């Protein structure tokens, strides 16, 4: 009983620390944030505590993007790993059961083989009809038992095949979930990093063009500050929906982080990419944002877009860096626009970065 009380008090202390941090930093008390601070309070995840302490020391606060990145980096993958471990344990258990059944079947086969050998010897020395009849009846019983064993083995293998097939589907679902941003339904940063690496390698090998769009929601922080994080989440979903409706086929869409999104366009030159980027910008701006709780019209969302195209000798980092510079140039030059590396604003941006 003492142990139960101690455990209760210990976990309640962690909970109080977590809620205290949420209050002091004026964060939303959503499950994700509570989990981050609860784990922080336990001290069991040293890398998580280190990054939180460093971020607080540097800026005195944790932004929504910081919290999301911390969760994605230090907590969400642990849950996925746990689920994979559980499925793996079930697969191992299934294999153990099958091996046990196979062992029993092999034992029965050995016994049946011995029975057949014994029957052969007995038949060769049998001298009466009754002796032969007894030997044949014993063989029939052994054959019937063997048939039943084989049927049981067949049924068990069929069940195992179905179970392992279901477990395989579970693993595929977990894998897909681990690469998906839960808020927007787009690929997450892990998915983006994996897919753009493959796309760049393929484009360099084939000589086909490849373009990258990086875009950022304009004045996103003001949506959070003015209307709350739930409205901010609604803005992110709105942009995600616009992307799903606009981007099709082999093109790769992802939430890059925070309020930034990315689109990789294989077999697409710069001019075509600019057309796609402006189409996305217009599609987002065409949607009216409405506050769900009151029905209040909050206006329209706009995005700024940076566009780069893969060059000979490029790598993934260089392609992203140029698109990022174009994005910042779009933000600096009034927002709600598309700028590519061929535009003069990009040249000004790169010079200012060097300076």
N, C-alpha and C positions, 0 to 999 in steps of 0.2 A: 504493500500500500504506500509505503514511504517513497519507493522508487517511482510509482505512478504520479504522486504529488510533485516529486522533484522534476520529473519530465514535464508535467503540466506547467510548473512555474518557469522552467527553463525556456520552453517554447513560447510562453506568454511574454517573457522578457524580450525574446527576439522579435515578437510581433509588435511590442511597444516601441522598440527601437526603429523598426521599419516604418510604422505610422508616424513616429516623431520626425523622421527624416523627410517623409512626404509632406508633413505639415510645414516644417521649417523652410523647405525649398519650394513650397506652394505648388506641388505637382498634383496631377489628377490621381485619385486613389483607385486606379484601375488595376486589375489582377497582375498585369505585366509589371507595373511599377512596384507593387507590393512584393512580388516575387523577387525582383532585383534587390530591394532593400532588406528583405528577410534573409536572403542568401548572404548579403553584405554583413548583416548582423551576426550571422553564424561564424563568419570568418573561414568557412570551409573552401571557398573558391578564391584563392589568393590572387590570381590574375584579374578577376573581376574587381576585387577590393583595390588593387593597385591602380587600375585605369580610372576608377571612380575618384580615388584620392588625388590622382594627378590632374584630372579634369577640373575638380573643385578647386584645387590649388591654383590652377592656371586662370580660370574664368569665374570662379565663385558660384557656378550654377551648372546644372545639367539640362540641356535643351531636349526637346522631344526627339530630335534626330540623334542626340547622344544616347538617350535611353534606349531607343530602338536599336542602335548599333551595338550597344553593350549587351542587350538581350540576345540579338541575333548571333553575336560573336561568342558570348560566354555561357549562355543558358540554353537556347533553342536546340543546338546541336547535341547537347547532353541528353535531352528528352528523346531525340531521334535515335541516338545510340542505344538508350535503354530499350526502346521499342524494337530495334533491330536485334538486340541481345535476347529479348524475350522470344521473338520469332525464331531466332537461331536455336535457342534452347528447345523449342517445340520440334524443330526439324531433327535435332539430335535425339530427342526422346522418341520420335517416330521411327528413326533409323534403328535405335536400340530395340524397340518392340518388334520390328521386322526381323532383325537379326536373331532375336529370341525365337520367333516363330520358325525361321529358317533352320535354326539349330534343332528344334523339336522335329521338324520335318525330315531333316537329315538323319536323326536318330531313328525315326520310323522307317526310313528307307533302308537303313542298315539292318534293322530288325527284319524287314520284309525280305531283303536279300538273303539273310541267314535262314529265314523260313523256307525260301525257295530252294536253297542249297540242301537244307535238311530234308525237304520233301523229295528231292531227286534221289537222295541216298535211300530214303525209306521206301520209295516206289520200286527201286531196283531190287530191294530185298523183301518186298511184300509177297506173301504167299497165299493170302486169302482175299476174297471179295470185300469182306468187312474191313480188313486193314487198308485196302485201297480206298474204300469209301471214307474212312476216317481221315486219311491223308488229304483227300480231295476237299472234304469239308473244312479241314484246318486251313487249306490253301484259300478257300473261298472266304473264310473269316478274315484271314490276313489281307486278302485283296480288297475286301469291303472296308476294312480299317484304313488301308492305304488310300483308297478312293476318298474316304471321308477326310483324311489328313490333307490330301491334295486339294480338295474342295475348300477346306478351311484356309489353307495357304493362299489359294487363288482369291478368296473373298478378302482376306486380310491385305494382300498386295493391292487389290483394287481400292480398298479403303485408304491405304497409305498413299497410293498414287493420287487420289482425289485430295487428300489432306495436304500433301506436299505441293500440289498444284495451287491450292487455296493459300498456302503459306507463301508461295512464290508471288502470287498476286498481292498479298499483304506487303511483301518487301518492295514490290514495284510501287505500290501506293505510298509507302513511307518515303521511298526515294523521290517520287514526284513531289510529295508534300515538302520535303526538305529543300527543294529547289524553287518553291513557290512562295511569293509574298502573300501572307494571309489576308491583308487588308484590301489589296487591289486585284488579287488573282493572277497577277503577272509573274514572270520569273523574278527571283530575288537576286541579290548581288552575287551570290555563289553561282547561280545559273548563268548570269551575265558573264562573269569571269571565265567560266568553262566554255560557253558558246562562242564568245568573241575570239578566244584563243584558237579554237578550231576553225572559225571562219577566216581569220587572218592567215593561218597556215594554208588553208585551201586556196585562198585568193592569190597568195604569193606563188604557190606551186602552179596554178593554172593560168595566171596572168589576167584573170578576170577582175573587173573593178569591184571595189568594196567601199561603202560609205558608212559613216557613223553619225548619228544624231544624239546629242546630249541636250536635254532641256530641263528647265527649272520653272516651278510655278511662281509667278510674280507676286510679291507682297504676301507670301504664304504666312509669314510670322504674324502679320496684322490680322489675318483670319483667325488664328489661334488666340491672339490677345483680345480681339474684339468680341468673338463669338464662342470661344472655347475650343478645346481639342476635339470634341465630337464633330463640330462643324469642320475643323481642319481635316479630320478623317474623311468627312463627306467630300471635301474638295479633292483629296487624293483618289477616292473611289471614282469621282467624276472624270478625272483625267485618265485613270486606268480604263474606264469604260470607253472613253473616246479612242484610246489606243487600240483596244480590242476591236472596235467597230471600223477602224481605219486601216490597221495593219493586218495583212493576210499572208498566207503562203509561207515561204521559206524565211521571211523577215523575222528577226529576233527582237522581242520586246521585253523590257525588264524595269523594275524599280531599282534605280541605281543606288539610292540611299536618301533618307529624309524626303524632301520634296523634289528630288531630281530623278529623272527617268532617262532611259537610253533605248535607242532603236538601232540595230545593226542591219544594214541593207546589202546583202550579197548581190553580185552582178548588177550593181547600181553605180553609175558615174555621178559626179558632183552635181551636174545640172538636174538630173532626175531626182537626186536626193533633196535638193532644194525645193522641188515641187512637192515631194512627199512631206517635207518638214512644214511647208506653209499650209498644206492641206490639214495636217494635224493641228497646227496653230488655230486655223479657222474653225475646225471641228470642236475644239475645246471652247473657244470663245462663243460659239453658237449656243452652248448650253447655259441655261439660267440656273443659278444656285439659289435653292430655297431652303430655309431653315425648317427642318422637319417638325419640330415641336410647336412652332407658331404659324408656319406657312409664310413667314416673312420673306420677301424677295431680297436677297443679299447682293444681287448684281451678277456680273459675269466674271469668270476666271480667265486669266490670260497666261501665256507661257512665253518664255524666251528660249530660243533654240540656237545651238552651235552645231555646225556641220563640217566634218572633215572627210577626206578621201584617202585611202591607202596609197602610199607611194612606194616605188621600188626602194628596197633597203630599209623600209619601215619595220617597226615591231608594234605590238599591241599598245605599249605605253606611249609611243610617239603619236599614234593615231588618236588615243584618248586625250593626250595633252593638247593637241591642236584643237580638237572639238571643244575641250574645256575652255581654252582661250577664246574661241569664237563665242561660246556661251557668255562668258564674262563681258565680252565686247558688246553683245546684244543687251545685256543688263545695263551696262554703262551708257549705252546710247538710247535710252528711253524705254527699254523693255517691250514686250509684245511684238517681237520681230525675230527674223531669222538672219543670221550672219554666218558666212562660210569663210574658209581660209583664203578665198580669192578676193574678198572684200577689203577695201582700204581700212575699215575699222579694226579688222583683225591685225593688220600690220601695226597699227597704233598700239593695240593691246599688247602685242609681243614686245614692242620696244619699251613700253612702260614696265613690263615684267622684268626685262633685262636690266633696266635702269634701277 
